[in-house]
Amino acid sequence: MSTYISAENLGHSFHDHWLFKNVSIGINRGRRVALVGINGAGKSTLLKLLSGQLLPTEGKVAQMRGLRTGYLEQDPGFRGAVTISDYIFHADDKQQQLIRQYELLLENDPDNAKAIEAIMEEMSAIEAWEYEYKIKTILGRLDIHHLDQPIASLSGGQKKRLALAKLLIEDPDLYILDEPTNHLDIDTIEWLEKLLTDGAKTILMVTHDRYFLDNVCNEILEINNGKIFPYAGNFIYYLEKKAERESADAAAFQKNSNLLRKELDWMRRQPQARGTKSKARIDAFYDLEEKTKNNGGSQKVELSVKTARQGSKIMEIEHVTKSFSGKPVISNFSYIFKKGDRIGIAGKNGSGKSTLLNLVTGSLNPDKGKLDKGETTVMGYFHQSGIVFKDDERVIDVVKNVAEFITMADGKTISASALLTLFLFPPAKQHGMIAKLSGGEKKRLLLMQVLMKNPNFLILDEPTNDLDMDTLNVLEEFLTNYPGILMLVSHDRYLLDKLTDQLFIMEEGGHVKIYNGNYSAYRLEQEENKQQAKKGIIVDQPAAQAQKKNKLSFKENKELETLEFEISGIEDLLKQKNQELNVTGIAPDRLAEVLKEIEKLNSLVNEKSIRWLELSELKEQ
């Protein structure tokens, strides 16, 4: 099996702190690997080391000769590119440059038929149309449309999607992805899942999205206390084996701790005779001390704060409308919040989810209608753009700016420092600067700030971005038992399913559809509706064809019908082969065989899809 990247005795320090030491790993062709671990463990740093973006403090990284690596970082840079097209298209790639000219002409000078026809002839000559379709599909799915738009004018989310688009277009041998689902809506995440699992792609990624991780990856590497623990399987398998390992570690730690106490007592009883003591026993003592150091079980974030009393009137939304530049984002929406409401907000990017939240919190005024908040309603708003900490500010000062003492759920009062400790900020970090925190640690600090205000109406806008799995699990447990009103915007389908039982669906024209059920139930209903719609189209097809002149011959019509069934059958077979890749412990010979089969099937489905498109376009003319 080909090894794309290998790392030997890797170690890296950051701000005089070792993230990990003596780490050795290999990424083999055809494997889809997820890197997991708590915030600050060094996941993003390890990706940078393996991709060559960063040199290690110790050890070395080796890549296979000629390997094409694509790296998606959390905050991408654009290497001096001014516009979207500058970044997407390579200057030395003739196909890409022709596609760039063609797309810019269609956007900026669509009536210039002569120039468009000339470029189309050139594209046909070098067979660029399939590539153009691929580029247009990727850009469209990632909501990138204006190629001459300056990159400087893009939001953080748009920049992340642009960087992802370029990587998908280039289709490297090895995908290295740092939080690829951030800033994507759920439809796009599901499309990306399919794209990454089709064929023999090799992937190394960091993600907090558990459904995405479980559907895409077949191997997991956990970074814990500076060590790497491999798990050959999906996310469910990892959870089972991790629980077994932690149980064994806890038992070993308890045994070592008991022995250490005895040995420590022995060391203290005879200080004057230390020179005559057994050297082997003394060495064993220090070895045992090292084993028990920093191995007292994994710490957990503790979320437990008091919730303000909720009155009978919570909030009433009456015929609210909000537009931007004449385009309605929220149109004539009414709703009366009631105790126990747990509402998920779903919709595509730009559909108005954050606008609705800003209206509810009062940070945005409606054009029409009104929102009436109850006197006892206390809002807590965790939002995407909420991290406004100063890098030169101390962590503990951020908390003390809100309150010196905080009332917990059990009625006890604790200090700001004690609360920080519960949120896994030890004293050393409490008195350190914000600049030294990871992105996930900053998010955790912001969440703590929100909860300190004891809200009884909690609004979370994409709370899972950059949080580690352990913190996510504790957040879920807290929110499951949270007695107040919960409104949640998240692309994390697992979180939506677990925490909400009602949805506000943001639709075209600013309409807000209220759906009773969780996200999976909603998607299942959508799929059933699509299937019914397809059946309806098939029934009505003969009548529609009778009214329309058919430009296909009898033979071509038969070919078109046959192609639909053939493509569907090949796609089903591809799905089976991709599932076989996920099987734990697949033999190397069988893996290589399956990868070849997938490659052939992909080539075949592409060929038949192109022919299907040709015939379909002729039929519609």
TORTORTI-101953 format. One record per residue (C-alpha): x negated, z negated, y negated; residue in three letters. Coordinates in steps of 0.001 Angstrom, whole numbers, padded with zeros to 6 digits, always signed. Layout:
% TORTORTI-101953
XZYALA...
//
This chain:
% TORTORTI-101953
+000000+000000+000000MET-001423+001013-003432SER-002275-001856-005751THR-001610-000834-009347TYR-002965-003992-011032ILE-004973-006907-009715SER-006143-010060-011501ALA-008864-012354-010188GLU-009522-015956-011283ASN-007605-015340-014493LEU-007550-018094-017107GLY-006411-018172-020713HIS-006354-020827-023420SER-004262-020858-026576PHE-004795-023281-029470HIS-007308-025239-027334ASP-004727-025574-024553HIS-005158-023910-021144TRP-001986-022042-020170LEU-003352-021301-016693PHE-006637-021125-014779LYS-007875-019458-011557ASN-004792-017222-011263VAL-005096-014263-008865SER-002242-011791-008385ILE-001647-008137-007454GLY+001166-005763-008378ILE+001752-003169-005639ASN+003389+000235-005946ARG+007155+000215-005474GLY+007594-003533-006064ARG+009907-004840-008768ARG+008532-008213-009783VAL+010000-010865-012102ALA+007805-013497-013733LEU+009650-016783-014324VAL+008679-020183-015725GLY+009494-022637-018494ILE+009025-021800-022183ASN+005386-022109-023152GLY+004129-021669-019553ALA+002373-018420-020518GLY+004702-015682-019199LYS+004375-013354-022210SER+000633-014057-022411THR+000198-013080-018747LEU+002066-009809-019371LEU-000270-009038-022289LYS-003329-009761-020139LEU-002119-007552-017271LEU-001164-004711-019619SER-004548-004805-021361GLY-003119-005909-024717GLN-005136-009136-024572LEU-008507-010093-023084LEU-008548-013164-020816PRO-010596-016244-021605THR-011741-016238-017973GLU-011534-013836-015041GLY-010806-010112-015013LYS-007951-007619-014714VAL-008414-004301-012894ALA-006056-001307-013024GLN-005919+001619-010604MET-007724+004654-012015ARG-005404+006961-013966GLY-002514+004450-013978LEU+000071+005094-016709ARG+001335+001713-017929THR+004293+001201-020247GLY+004498-002163-022009TYR+007597-003437-023812LEU+006743-006517-025859GLU+009179-008992-027396GLN+008319-007957-030954ASP+007117-004350-030687PRO+004706-002653-033081GLY+004881+001044-033890PHE+001245+002065-034435ARG+001710+003540-037921GLY+004767+005692-037083ALA+007010+006120-040137VAL+010216+007566-038672THR+011957+007286-035311ILE+010910+010826-034364SER+007260+010086-035275ASP+007314+007262-032742TYR+009338+008879-029957ILE+007646+012292-029767PHE+003965+012872-028946HIS+002210+015309-031274ALA+000293+016892-028359ASP+003348+017387-026105ASP+004774+020884-026668LYS+008070+020150-024905GLN+008640+017002-026952GLN+007772+018696-030246GLN+010226+021550-029583LEU+012929+019021-028659ILE+012135+017087-031851ARG+012521+020241-034010GLN+015730+021186-032202TYR+017330+017733-032632GLU+016316+017470-036310LEU+017753+020940-037006LEU+021057+020009-035347LEU+021206+016829-037425GLU+020026+018103-040827ASN+020610+021899-040838ASP+023274+022699-038208PRO+024285+025998-039880ASP+020805+027516-039586ASN+021749+029581-036538ALA+018633+031770-036655LYS+016185+028854-036542ALA+018205+027047-033865ILE+018385+030164-031697GLU+014617+030703-031981ALA+013852+027147-030878ILE+016385+027406-028051MET+014587+030503-026729GLU+011248+028671-026833GLU+012768+025678-025019MET+014181+027952-022319SER+010775+029608-021896ALA+009075+026301-021094ILE+012079+024855-019203GLU+012584+021977-021653ALA+016363+021673-021387TRP+016415+019111-018573GLU+013899+017011-020495TYR+015974+017356-023681GLU+019063+016135-021826TYR+017123+013113-020517LYS+015809+012217-023991ILE+019215+012629-025622LYS+020882+010512-022915THR+018382+007653-023288ILE+018528+007671-027093LEU+022337+007815-027055GLY+022721+004957-024581ARG+020406+002805-026709LEU+022390+003667-029870ASP+019572+005645-031533ILE+020943+008677-033371HIS+019145+009508-036642HIS+015657+010684-035765LEU+014457+010901-039368ASP+015460+007278-040117GLN+012493+005145-041313PRO+011443+002506-038787ILE+011025-000006-041629ALA+014803+000148-042229SER+015659-000883-038656LEU+016779-004388-037653SER+014833-006413-035073GLY+017294-005432-032348GLY+017103-001725-033254GLN+013304-001862-033129LYS+013407-003424-029659LYS+015795-000702-028425ARG+013586+002008-029956LEU+010522+000672-028123ALA+012528+000539-024877LEU+013726+004131-025410ALA+010171+005435-025763LYS+009077+003644-022608LEU+012026+005023-020588LEU+011397+008557-021865ILE+007714+008369-020884GLU+008626+006982-017421ASP+005248+005338-016671PRO+003857+004476-013234ASP+004159+000776-014068LEU+006831-000779-016293TYR+005806-004089-017922ILE+008876-005470-019685LEU+009162-008639-021784ASP+012864-009585-022116GLU+014210-005989-021840PRO+017889-007037-022094THR+017552-008756-025489ASN+019655-006934-028134HIS+021496-004822-025524LEU+025240-004991-024961ASP+026526-005506-021429ILE+027413-001830-020806ASP+023872-000811-021724THR+022367-003555-019536ILE+024338-002264-016546GLU+023134+001291-017295TRP+019527+000020-017525LEU+019908-001781-014197GLU+020862+001473-012497LYS+018032+003371-014184LEU+015376+000861-013127LEU+016561+000587-009509THR+016903+004354-008930ASP+013796+005689-007234GLY+010442+004098-006608ALA+009755+002464-009950LYS+007172-000317-010099THR+008169-003100-012486ILE+006780-006392-013753LEU+009111-008172-016137MET+010104-011392-017808VAL+013854-011880-018212THR+016278-014790-018582HIS+019259-012636-017445ASP+019984-013849-013913ARG+022379-011055-012895TYR+019864-008483-014186PHE+016980-010208-012399LEU+018925-010484-009146ASP+020050-006842-009243ASN+016676-005338-010200VAL+013867-007432-008691CYS+012761-007843-005090ASN+009869-010226-005738GLU+009429-013255-008012ILE+006310-014945-009368LEU+006828-018422-010781GLU+004247-019797-013209ILE+004292-023588-013036ASN+001665-026058-014299ASN-000876-023271-014634GLY-000384-021971-011072LYS+001402-018935-009612ILE+003902-019334-006761PHE+005033-016036-005133PRO+008488-015497-003566TYR+009176-012245-001672ALA+012885-011851-002310GLY+015582-011795-004981ASN+016665-014564-007368PHE+018928-016379-004864ILE+016091-016459-002314TYR+013740-017789-005012TYR+016125-020633-005906LEU+016403-021688-002263GLU+012652-021626-001624LYS+011827-023279-004959LYS+014154-026173-004097ALA+012367-026559-000747GLU+008936-026487-002429ARG+009914-029015-005102GLU+011333-031319-002445SER+008068-031131-000497ALA+006055-031610-003705ASP+008095-034693-004620ALA+007513-036222-001194ALA+003779-035476-001369ALA+003609-036874-004906PHE+005290-040116-003840GLN+002916-040469-000886LYS-000137-039752-003047ASN+001073-042162-005761SER+001428-045018-003259ASN-002026-044318-001857LEU-003478-044026-005364LEU-002172-047495-006269ARG-003917-048972-003229LYS-007155-047139-003974GLU-007007-048139-007636LEU-006618-051769-006614ASP-009655-051402-004317TRP-011704-049828-007137MET-010830-052681-009532ARG-011505-055527-007079ARG-015185-054753-006639GLN-016653-053444-009916PRO-019956-055251-009352GLN-020387-053590-005968ALA-019581-050057-007106ARG-023051-048810-006293GLY-022698-049918-002670THR-019190-048631-002149LYS-018567-045671+000091SER-019338-042570-002002LYS-016898-040572+000116ALA-014105-043044-000638ARG-014872-042982-004380ILE-014843-039154-004373ASP-011540-039236-002471ALA-010114-041563-005123PHE-010908-039140-007970TYR-009592-036219-005928ASP-006334-038099-005312LEU-006102-039007-009002GLU-006401-035323-009903GLU-003676-034352-007416LYS-001177-036826-008890THR-001982-035924-012496LYS+000794-033815-014128ASN+002644-033467-010831ASN+005426-035982-011214GLY+008156-033409-010689GLY+009404-030869-013207SER+010861-032283-016391GLN+014374-031332-017455LYS+015880-030897-020869VAL+018593-033504-021425GLU+021558-032353-023504LEU+023801-035284-024297SER+025161-035799-027806VAL+028344-037244-029193LYS+031239-034924-030048THR+033290-035574-033192ALA+036979-036472-032679ARG+039258-033419-032563GLN+042608-033487-034380GLY+045751-031589-033414SER+045053-028749-035866LYS+041817-026937-035056ILE+041884-023519-036742MET+044463-020821-037422GLU+043579-017158-038056ILE+046368-015270-039807GLU+046341-011439-040068HIS+042629-011272-040918VAL+041078-007910-041827THR+037452-007149-042674LYS+035908-003762-043484SER+032445-002529-044421PHE+032035+000718-046403SER+035682+001521-045732GLY+035295+001129-041960LYS+037518-001597-040412PRO+035522-004043-038269VAL+038310-006617-037807ILE+041866-005339-038223SER+044939-007592-038644ASN+043775-010245-036168PHE+045691-013492-035613SER+044973-016419-033311TYR+045697-020178-033177ILE+042922-022191-031510PHE+044031-024901-029106LYS+042256-027746-027335LYS+040258-026598-024310GLY+039719-023034-025569ASP+036639-021431-023997ARG+036403-017947-025408ILE+033870-015213-024694GLY+033492-012342-027164ILE+032678-008955-025644ALA+032081-005513-027113GLY+029402-002957-027808LYS+026641-003528-030341ASN+028071-003058-033837GLY+031655-003624-032721SER+032115-006710-034920GLY+031279-009696-032690LYS+028985-011413-035202SER+031358-010502-038047THR+034180-012376-036298LEU+031939-015422-035859LEU+030908-015341-039522ASN+034577-015226-040531LEU+035397-018202-038289VAL+032517-020273-039701THR+033415-019389-043291GLY+030078-017700-044067SER+032042-014479-044634LEU+035381-014063-046447ASN+038107-011742-045104PRO+039424-008790-047144ASP+042960-009752-046155LYS+044584-012671-044370GLY+043280-016226-044164LYS+041614-018765-041900LEU+042840-022355-042036ASP+040479-024971-040536LYS+041694-028413-039470GLY+040331-031444-041349GLU+038645-032927-038266THR+037055-029659-037074THR+033251-029872-037190VAL+031487-026527-036688MET+028203-026054-034859GLY+026845-022504-035177TYR+023860-021270-033173PHE+023187-017717-034315HIS+020657-014972-033647GLN+019073-015054-037108SER+019014-018847-037257GLY+015286-019453-036814ILE+014092-020056-040380VAL+011456-022690-039649PHE+008259-022667-041670LYS+005110-022206-039604ASP+003270-024930-041518ASP+006084-027476-040935GLU+005762-030198-038284ARG+008275-030167-035412VAL+009386-033770-035986ILE+009993-033122-039700ASP+012431-030334-038808VAL+014528-032883-036907VAL+014200-035685-039469LYS+015488-033297-042144ASN+018825-033440-040272VAL+018838-037131-039314ALA+016440-039986-038542GLU+018757-041372-035808PHE+021246-039587-033542ILE+024299-040919-031643THR+024383-039840-027997MET+027420-039237-025780ALA+027270-042792-024381ASP+027385-044245-027926GLY+023741-045299-028026LYS+021617-044432-031060THR+018125-042986-030578ILE+015364-041882-032941SER+014495-038283-033786ALA+011283-038648-031786SER+013176-039887-028700ALA+015616-036964-028945LEU+012716-034499-029153LEU+011276-036031-025979THR+014608-035440-024194LEU+014371-031791-025286PHE+010891-031540-023701LEU+008875-031878-026909PHE+006212-034508-026061PRO+004535-036498-028866PRO+001621-034039-029126ALA+004044-031176-029852LYS+006282-033272-032089GLN+003429-033777-034532HIS+002132-030224-034125GLY+003010-027240-036293MET+005930-024877-035729ILE+003414-021995-035549ALA+002191-023301-032188LYS+005637-023101-030525LEU+006675-020191-028317SER+009773-018145-029170GLY+011777-019997-026503GLY+010641-023408-027782GLU+011795-022476-031294LYS+015179-021501-029866LYS+015370-024847-028045ARG+014555-026678-031293LEU+017263-024752-033147LEU+019805-025576-030427LEU+018890-029241-030782MET+019462-029045-034549GLN+022946-027625-033984VAL+023931-030283-031419LEU+022630-033136-033604MET+025566-032574-035972LYS+027995-033622-033196ASN+030220-030514-033468PRO+033618-030309-031781ASN+033841-026533-032349PHE+030686-024894-030961LEU+029845-021255-031646ILE+026933-019683-029789LEU+025721-016184-030693ASP+023336-014943-027975GLU+021992-018432-027134PRO+020138-017320-023995THR+017563-015024-025654ASN+014042-016317-024894ASP+015210-019508-023157LEU+013625-020310-019784ASP+015689-020624-016601MET+015506-024423-016454ASP+016750-024826-020025THR+019493-022283-019333LEU+020691-024227-016321ASN+020840-027465-018321VAL+022576-025690-021227LEU+025192-024387-018789GLU+025741-027846-017340GLU+026171-029304-020838PHE+028570-026550-021919LEU+030578-026800-018689THR+031330-030439-019541ASN+031574-029898-023313TYR+035016-031201-024418PRO+035274-029234-027673GLY+036158-025621-028497ILE+033600-023064-027298LEU+033143-019526-028639MET+030383-017540-026943LEU+028792-014170-027667VAL+026342-013282-024899SER+025078-010277-022984HIS+024404-012711-020114ASP+027242-011877-017716ARG+026480-014933-015575TYR+026921-017220-018588LEU+030182-015532-019655LEU+031597-015816-016135ASP+030674-019467-015756LYS+031667-020806-019170LEU+034660-018799-020418THR+038189-018218-019179ASP+039417-016033-022040GLN+037919-013017-023836LEU+038215-011456-027274PHE+037447-007766-026616ILE+036216-005940-029726MET+037693-002428-029623GLU+037571+000725-031764GLU+039183+000525-035192GLY+038612-003218-035511GLY+041256-004170-032960HIS+040676-007418-031060VAL+042233-007502-027598LYS+042886-010930-026062ILE+042223-010994-022301TYR+043007-014000-020080ASN+040193-014226-017530GLY+036396-014098-017362ASN+034120-011100-017782TYR+033868-010109-014103SER+037670-010094-013803ALA+037864-007914-016921TYR+035293-005407-015605ARG+037009-005253-012227LEU+040287-004437-013973GLU+038514-001770-016064GLN+037075-000121-012928GLU+040470-000122-011231GLU+041982+001523-014315ASN+039259+004197-014252LYS+039942+004945-010598GLN+043679+005254-011306GLN+042932+007538-014251ALA+040762+009768-012044LYS+043563+010036-009497LYS+045924+011013-012297GLY+043583+013767-013450ILE+043310+015165-009921ILE+047110+015299-009599VAL+047548+017101-012916ASP+044589+019460-012424GLN+046429+022481-010918PRO+048930+022579-013795ALA+046156+022346-016361ALA+044199+025113-014642GLN+047253+027357-014546ALA+047487+027226-018348GLN+043822+028007-018830LYS+041853+031111-018040LYS+039308+030301-015354ASN+035931+031952-015977LYS+034530+030956-012578LEU+034766+033149-009510SER+036494+031873-006381PHE+033082+031237-004813LYS+031820+029327-007880GLU+034964+027186-007949ASN+034375+026221-004336LYS+030712+025491-005098GLU+031722+023192-007993LEU+034142+021241-005786GLU+031537+020945-003010THR+028826+019788-005441LEU+030940+016833-006582GLU+031192+015536-003018PHE+027525+016297-002258GLU+026258+014451-005366ILE+028465+011450-004577SER+027135+011363-000995GLY+023490+011576-002102ILE+024040+008794-004665GLU+025527+006575-001926ASP+022499+007287+000251LEU+020167+006478-002656LEU+021943+003174-003126LYS+021387+002336+000559GLN+017682+003195+000309LYS+017257+001094-002852ASN+018969-001824-001119GLN+016522-001433+001775GLU+013656-001883-000721LEU+015083-005319-001568ASN+014911-006558+002012VAL+012510-009458+002328THR+009434-008730+004450GLY+009838-004932+004713ILE+006890-003458+006625ALA+004335-001525+004487PRO+004718+001660+006583ASP+008508+001536+006274ARG+008217+000839+002526LEU+006100+003976+002026ALA+008583+005996+004112GLU+011589+004726+002103VAL+009819+005495-001191LEU+009229+009109-000080LYS+012863+009455+000995GLU+014037+008119-002396ILE+011770+010573-004212GLU+013233+013516-002253LYS+016817+012323-002763LEU+016246+011915-006520ASN+014877+015439-006739SER+017857+016768-004794LEU+020479+014935-006869VAL+018817+016157-010100ASN+018859+019749-008860GLU+022518+019592-007822LYS+023528+017764-011041SER+021980+020521-013184ILE+023902+023173-011215ARG+027108+021102-011541TRP+026619+020940-015338LEU+026098+024722-015527GLU+029289+025451-013609LEU+031294+022803-015494SER+030274+024259-018871GLU+031261+027778-017718LEU+034624+026477-016576LYS+035312+024785-019945GLU+034482+027905-022015GLN
//
